[in-house]
Amino acid sequence: MQQVRAVTLPRPVYPGSALMLTRSCTQRQFLLRPDPETNNAFIYCLAVAAQRYEQEVVIFTQMSNHLHDSIFDRHATAPKFYEHFHKLLARCVNALRGRWENFFASGQTSVVRLETQEALIEKLVYIATNPVKDGLVARVDDWPGASGYRALIEGTPLRATRPRHFFAQDGDMPEEVSLHLTIPPELGDRDTIIEAVRAGVAAVEEEQARKRAASGKRVVGRYAILRQSWRESPTSHQRRRGLRPTIAARSLWKRLEAIQRKREFAAKYRKARQALLDGAPIPFPFGTYRMRHLVGVTVAAAENLS
């Protein structure tokens, strides 16, 4: 009997996509536990990677054992961006912690394409309120880790200096970087989105406060979070082998449209891959990333994704 080997489906990478990215630390350890050096390193590495690959960062949150960020991938360079960001951050914080093992969990970075403005707002609220929903702090602004919420709302830049514990003083890395969070006009009116995000964050904070009052539970609090050891992990159970969504859309039709586009991409990709193996190559579908960059295959012309 022939053994069937599971193969990961290819990820299409489309220019002009709003994305939410998530990556967890290995063994769920608190390797990103907030402290001045880690917070600074997080913003520095994010800003350097975003500038290098021309990514427009919308928002981010540095949790103790995972990270979230949302970007606008104007030039279809997201894989290079988050590979560089995560590699830079891992090496930098490992040096700070005096460790050498893998920093992030071995699974792929979660990449979710935000198909509608409603989905964008929902995920921006989700990213901002992650510390509140996890019962760590009562308000978003109480979180001691690096967060882009206030900078996004107020339109103020974030600044970070070159981490001295890792980068050479006479190297080519910038001494200081600035990170400007933005809502590109392609995603909608900035003021409208900002107001919706602000209202969504306030609603989550109020809802969680009601739940705590009803249950008698208290938040962990800034002081306890800052005192946690980075070697520790949460004691709560983590769900595994669940669904890993790659699209977000409340609209049924938008969601069905995105699912159909994903299926068509996979079918065209399989056909092109087989043709390549057979020695009669045909263009790979628009959105093919890895094969284009590593092998140099021909890719079909751009399609209308709106």
C-alpha positions in Angstrom: 0.0 0.0 0.0 1.4 3.4 -1.0 2.0 5.8 1.9 0.4 9.2 1.5 2.4 12.1 2.9 0.7 15.2 4.0 1.9 18.3 2.2 1.3 21.9 3.5 -0.8 23.9 1.1 1.0 26.8 -0.6 0.3 30.3 0.8 -0.6 32.9 -1.8 1.0 36.3 -1.2 -0.9 39.1 -2.8 0.2 42.8 -2.9 -2.1 45.3 -1.2 -3.2 42.9 1.6 -4.1 43.7 5.1 -2.7 40.9 7.3 -2.7 39.9 10.9 0.4 38.0 12.0 0.8 35.8 15.1 3.9 33.9 16.4 4.3 32.0 19.7 7.4 31.5 21.8 8.7 27.9 22.1 7.0 25.9 24.9 4.9 29.0 25.5 7.7 30.4 27.6 7.6 34.0 28.7 10.6 34.9 26.6 9.1 38.2 25.6 8.2 39.1 29.2 8.0 42.9 29.4 11.1 44.8 30.6 12.8 47.9 29.3 15.4 46.1 27.2 12.9 43.6 25.7 10.3 46.3 24.9 13.0 48.4 23.2 14.4 45.4 21.3 10.9 44.5 20.1 10.2 48.0 18.6 13.7 48.3 17.2 13.6 45.0 15.4 10.0 45.6 14.1 10.9 49.0 12.8 14.1 47.8 11.1 12.4 44.9 9.4 9.4 47.1 8.3 11.7 49.7 6.8 13.8 47.1 5.0 10.8 45.4 3.4 8.6 48.5 3.0 5.9 47.3 5.3 3.3 49.6 6.7 2.7 48.5 10.3 -0.8 49.3 11.6 -0.7 47.9 15.1 1.1 45.4 17.3 1.2 43.9 20.8 4.2 42.2 22.5 2.7 39.6 24.8 4.9 37.7 27.2 4.9 34.5 25.2 3.6 35.5 21.8 3.3 38.5 19.5 0.6 40.0 17.3 0.9 42.6 14.6 -1.1 43.8 11.7 0.5 45.2 8.5 -0.5 46.4 5.0 1.6 44.4 2.6 1.7 46.8 -0.3 4.5 45.1 -2.2 3.9 41.4 -1.4 7.1 41.2 0.8 5.3 40.0 4.0 7.2 36.6 4.2 10.6 38.3 4.0 9.4 40.9 6.5 8.3 38.6 9.2 11.1 36.2 8.7 13.6 39.0 9.2 11.7 40.5 12.1 11.4 37.2 13.9 14.9 36.2 13.3 16.3 39.5 14.4 14.1 39.6 17.5 14.9 36.0 18.5 18.7 36.5 18.3 18.5 39.8 20.1 16.4 38.6 23.0 18.2 35.3 23.2 21.4 37.3 23.7 19.7 39.3 26.4 18.5 36.1 28.2 21.8 34.3 27.8 20.2 31.4 25.9 21.0 29.7 22.6 18.0 27.4 21.8 15.2 28.1 19.4 13.2 31.1 20.5 9.9 30.7 18.6 7.7 27.6 18.3 8.4 25.4 15.3 5.0 26.0 13.6 4.5 28.5 10.8 3.7 32.1 11.5 -0.1 32.5 11.5 -1.0 34.8 8.6 -4.6 35.9 8.3 -5.8 38.0 5.4 -8.3 40.6 6.4 -10.8 40.7 3.6 -13.1 43.6 4.8 -12.8 46.8 6.8 -15.0 45.2 9.4 -12.6 42.3 9.8 -9.7 44.8 9.9 -11.3 46.7 12.8 -12.2 43.5 14.6 -8.6 42.3 14.5 -7.1 45.6 15.5 -9.3 45.6 18.6 -8.3 42.0 19.2 -4.6 42.7 19.0 -4.9 45.8 21.2 -7.0 44.1 23.9 -5.1 40.8 24.1 -3.7 41.6 27.5 -7.2 42.6 28.8 -8.9 39.5 27.5 -6.2 37.3 29.0 -6.9 38.8 32.4 -3.5 40.3 32.8 -4.5 44.0 33.1 -7.7 45.9 33.3 -7.0 48.5 30.6 -5.0 48.3 27.4 -2.9 51.3 28.5 -1.9 49.3 31.7 0.0 46.7 29.7 3.8 47.0 30.4 4.9 45.4 27.2 5.4 47.1 23.9 2.1 48.1 22.3 1.1 50.1 19.3 -2.4 51.0 20.4 -1.8 54.5 21.9 0.6 55.4 19.0 -2.0 54.4 16.4 -4.8 56.3 18.1 -2.8 59.5 18.7 -0.7 59.3 15.5 2.6 59.6 17.4 5.8 57.8 16.4 7.5 55.1 18.5 11.2 55.3 18.9 13.8 52.7 19.9 17.6 52.7 20.3 20.0 50.0 19.0 20.1 47.2 21.7 23.7 47.4 23.1 23.7 43.9 24.4 23.5 42.4 20.8 24.4 44.9 18.0 28.0 46.2 17.5 28.4 49.8 18.3 30.5 50.3 15.1 28.2 48.1 12.9 25.8 49.2 10.2 22.6 49.0 12.3 21.0 52.4 12.9 21.6 54.0 16.4 17.9 55.0 16.6 14.8 54.1 14.7 11.3 55.5 14.5 8.1 53.5 13.8 5.1 55.3 12.4 1.9 53.3 12.7 -0.5 54.0 9.9 -3.8 53.1 8.3 -3.2 53.3 4.5 -6.0 55.0 2.5 -6.6 51.7 0.7 -8.1 50.4 4.0 -10.6 53.2 4.4 -10.9 56.5 6.2 -8.5 56.8 9.0 -10.7 58.7 11.4 -13.6 56.3 10.9 -11.4 53.3 11.6 -9.7 54.9 14.6 -13.0 55.8 16.2 -14.3 52.3 15.6 -11.2 50.8 17.2 -11.3 53.1 20.1 -15.0 52.2 20.7 -14.2 48.5 20.4 -11.4 48.6 22.9 -13.6 50.5 25.4 -16.3 47.9 24.9 -13.9 45.0 25.6 -12.5 46.7 28.7 -16.0 47.3 30.1 -17.1 43.7 29.3 -14.1 42.2 31.0 -14.6 44.4 34.0 -18.2 43.1 34.3 -17.0 39.5 34.1 -14.4 40.1 36.8 -17.0 41.7 39.1 -19.4 38.8 38.6 -16.8 36.1 39.2 -14.7 37.9 41.8 -11.5 37.4 39.8 -8.8 40.0 39.7 -6.3 40.8 37.0 -2.7 39.6 37.3 -1.5 43.2 37.3 1.6 45.1 36.0 3.7 44.4 39.1 3.3 40.6 39.0 3.8 40.5 35.2 7.1 42.4 35.5 8.3 40.0 38.2 7.6 36.8 36.2 10.6 34.8 35.2 11.1 34.5 31.5 11.7 30.8 32.0 8.1 30.2 33.2 5.1 29.2 31.0 1.4 29.6 31.6 -0.3 26.9 33.6 -3.4 27.0 31.5 -4.1 24.4 28.9 -3.6 25.3 25.3 -5.9 24.0 22.6 -4.1 22.1 19.9 -4.8 20.8 16.4 -7.6 23.3 16.0 -8.5 25.2 12.9 -5.9 27.7 11.6 -7.9 30.3 9.7 -6.1 32.2 6.9 -8.9 34.6 6.1 -11.1 36.9 8.1 -14.5 38.3 6.9 -17.8 38.6 8.7 -19.6 38.9 5.3 -20.7 35.5 4.1 -20.2 36.4 0.5 -16.8 37.9 1.0 -15.7 34.8 3.0 -17.0 32.4 0.3 -15.3 34.5 -2.3 -12.0 34.3 -0.5 -12.4 30.6 0.1 -13.1 30.0 -3.6 -10.1 32.1 -4.6 -7.9 30.1 -2.2 -9.2 26.8 -3.7 -8.6 28.0 -7.3 -5.1 29.1 -6.3 -4.3 25.7 -4.9 -5.7 23.8 -7.9 -3.7 26.0 -10.3 -0.6 25.6 -8.2 -0.8 21.8 -8.2 -1.3 21.8 -11.9 1.7 24.1 -12.5 3.9 22.1 -10.1 3.1 18.9 -11.9 3.8 20.5 -15.2 7.2 21.6 -13.9 8.0 18.1 -12.7 6.9 16.7 -16.1 9.4 19.0 -17.9 6.6 21.1 -19.6 6.4 24.1 -17.3 3.4 26.5 -17.4 3.0 29.7 -15.4 2.2 29.4 -11.7 -0.8 31.3 -10.4 -0.6 34.9 -9.4 0.3 35.1 -5.7 3.0 32.3 -5.9 5.8 33.4 -3.7 8.2 30.7 -2.6 8.7 29.0 -6.0 9.1 32.4 -7.6 11.8 33.5 -5.3 13.6 30.2 -4.7 13.3 28.6 -8.1 12.5 31.5 -10.4 9.3 30.0 -12.0 7.1 32.1 -14.2 4.1 33.6 -12.5 0.8 34.6 -14.2 -0.1 38.3 -14.4 -1.9 40.1 -11.6 -5.5 39.4 -10.9 -8.3 41.6 -9.5 -8.6 40.6 -5.9 -11.2 43.2 -4.7 
